[in-house]
Amino acid sequence: MEKGRLITIAFTIVAASLAGCASMAEKNADQCEHMMQSKAEPALVSVSEKQPSPDGRSVLVTGMVEDQRLNTVVPAKVECRFDGKSLAAFHWLAPATLADSDDTHANAGNMAH
C-alpha cells in the first residue's frame, strides 16, 4: 500500500511540473506570434503553426506574409528564443527579404513587447 501511494505522489508531481512547462511554452508561442505580427505589419496574412520546444525556450512560428514588392503572398517563418518568460531573441528565417534585414539579428530586449 505504501509503495503504491508513493508512486501516485511521484506521478502527480511530474504531471504538475509538465503542466507548468506546457503553460510557459504556450505563452511563449503566443508572444512569438505577436512579435511576428507586429514586425510584419501590415503585411502578415496568416499564422498557420506555432511550434514551441518542450521546455518553451524556443518557438518556431510559420505563416504567410505579403511581399509588397512582388504583390504576392509568400511563406514566412520566425524563431524566438526565451529566457524564462522574457523574449531574448527574434529571428526571421523566411522570407529571404526579412531574414536578411537588420531586425533578424537584433536583441529582443530592444524591441517592444
Contacts in CASP RR format, 6 or more apart in sequence:
PFRMAT RR
TARGET T0000
AUTHOR 0000-0000-0000
METHOD contacts of the structure
MODEL  1
MEKGRLITIAFTIVAASLAGCASMAEKNADQCEHMMQSKAEPALVSVSEK
QPSPDGRSVLVTGMVEDQRLNTVVPAKVECRFDGKSLAAFHWLAPATLAD
SDDTHANAGNMAH
21 54 0 8 1.000
21 55 0 8 1.000
21 56 0 8 1.000
24 56 0 8 1.000
24 84 0 8 1.000
24 85 0 8 1.000
25 52 0 8 1.000
25 53 0 8 1.000
25 54 0 8 1.000
25 55 0 8 1.000
25 56 0 8 1.000
25 59 0 8 1.000
26 52 0 8 1.000
27 85 0 8 1.000
28 52 0 8 1.000
28 56 0 8 1.000
28 57 0 8 1.000
28 59 0 8 1.000
28 80 0 8 1.000
28 82 0 8 1.000
28 84 0 8 1.000
28 85 0 8 1.000
28 87 0 8 1.000
29 50 0 8 1.000
29 51 0 8 1.000
29 52 0 8 1.000
29 56 0 8 1.000
29 59 0 8 1.000
29 61 0 8 1.000
30 50 0 8 1.000
31 80 0 8 1.000
31 82 0 8 1.000
31 87 0 8 1.000
31 113 0 8 1.000
32 50 0 8 1.000
32 59 0 8 1.000
32 61 0 8 1.000
32 78 0 8 1.000
32 80 0 8 1.000
32 87 0 8 1.000
32 90 0 8 1.000
33 47 0 8 1.000
33 50 0 8 1.000
33 61 0 8 1.000
35 78 0 8 1.000
35 80 0 8 1.000
35 87 0 8 1.000
35 90 0 8 1.000
35 108 0 8 1.000
35 111 0 8 1.000
35 113 0 8 1.000
36 44 0 8 1.000
36 47 0 8 1.000
36 61 0 8 1.000
36 76 0 8 1.000
36 78 0 8 1.000
37 44 0 8 1.000
37 47 0 8 1.000
38 112 0 8 1.000
39 78 0 8 1.000
39 90 0 8 1.000
39 92 0 8 1.000
39 98 0 8 1.000
39 103 0 8 1.000
40 65 0 8 1.000
40 76 0 8 1.000
40 98 0 8 1.000
43 65 0 8 1.000
43 66 0 8 1.000
43 67 0 8 1.000
43 68 0 8 1.000
44 63 0 8 1.000
44 64 0 8 1.000
44 65 0 8 1.000
44 66 0 8 1.000
44 76 0 8 1.000
45 63 0 8 1.000
45 64 0 8 1.000
45 65 0 8 1.000
45 66 0 8 1.000
45 73 0 8 1.000
46 63 0 8 1.000
46 64 0 8 1.000
47 61 0 8 1.000
47 62 0 8 1.000
47 63 0 8 1.000
48 62 0 8 1.000
48 63 0 8 1.000
48 64 0 8 1.000
49 60 0 8 1.000
49 61 0 8 1.000
49 62 0 8 1.000
49 63 0 8 1.000
50 59 0 8 1.000
50 60 0 8 1.000
50 61 0 8 1.000
51 59 0 8 1.000
51 60 0 8 1.000
51 61 0 8 1.000
51 62 0 8 1.000
52 58 0 8 1.000
52 59 0 8 1.000
53 59 0 8 1.000
56 82 0 8 1.000
57 81 0 8 1.000
57 82 0 8 1.000
57 83 0 8 1.000
57 84 0 8 1.000
58 79 0 8 1.000
58 80 0 8 1.000
58 81 0 8 1.000
58 82 0 8 1.000
59 79 0 8 1.000
59 80 0 8 1.000
59 82 0 8 1.000
60 77 0 8 1.000
60 78 0 8 1.000
60 79 0 8 1.000
60 93 0 8 1.000
61 77 0 8 1.000
61 78 0 8 1.000
61 80 0 8 1.000
62 75 0 8 1.000
62 76 0 8 1.000
62 77 0 8 1.000
63 75 0 8 1.000
63 76 0 8 1.000
63 77 0 8 1.000
64 73 0 8 1.000
64 74 0 8 1.000
64 75 0 8 1.000
64 76 0 8 1.000
65 73 0 8 1.000
65 74 0 8 1.000
65 76 0 8 1.000
65 95 0 8 1.000
65 98 0 8 1.000
66 72 0 8 1.000
66 73 0 8 1.000
66 74 0 8 1.000
67 73 0 8 1.000
67 74 0 8 1.000
67 95 0 8 1.000
67 97 0 8 1.000
69 97 0 8 1.000
74 94 0 8 1.000
74 95 0 8 1.000
75 94 0 8 1.000
75 95 0 8 1.000
76 92 0 8 1.000
76 94 0 8 1.000
76 95 0 8 1.000
76 98 0 8 1.000
77 92 0 8 1.000
77 93 0 8 1.000
77 94 0 8 1.000
78 90 0 8 1.000
78 91 0 8 1.000
78 92 0 8 1.000
78 93 0 8 1.000
79 89 0 8 1.000
79 90 0 8 1.000
79 91 0 8 1.000
79 93 0 8 1.000
80 87 0 8 1.000
80 89 0 8 1.000
80 90 0 8 1.000
80 91 0 8 1.000
80 108 0 8 1.000
81 87 0 8 1.000
81 88 0 8 1.000
81 89 0 8 1.000
81 108 0 8 1.000
82 88 0 8 1.000
87 108 0 8 1.000
87 109 0 8 1.000
87 111 0 8 1.000
87 113 0 8 1.000
88 107 0 8 1.000
88 108 0 8 1.000
88 109 0 8 1.000
89 107 0 8 1.000
89 108 0 8 1.000
90 103 0 8 1.000
90 106 0 8 1.000
90 108 0 8 1.000
90 111 0 8 1.000
91 99 0 8 1.000
91 104 0 8 1.000
91 105 0 8 1.000
92 98 0 8 1.000
92 99 0 8 1.000
92 101 0 8 1.000
92 103 0 8 1.000
92 104 0 8 1.000
93 99 0 8 1.000
98 104 0 8 1.000
END
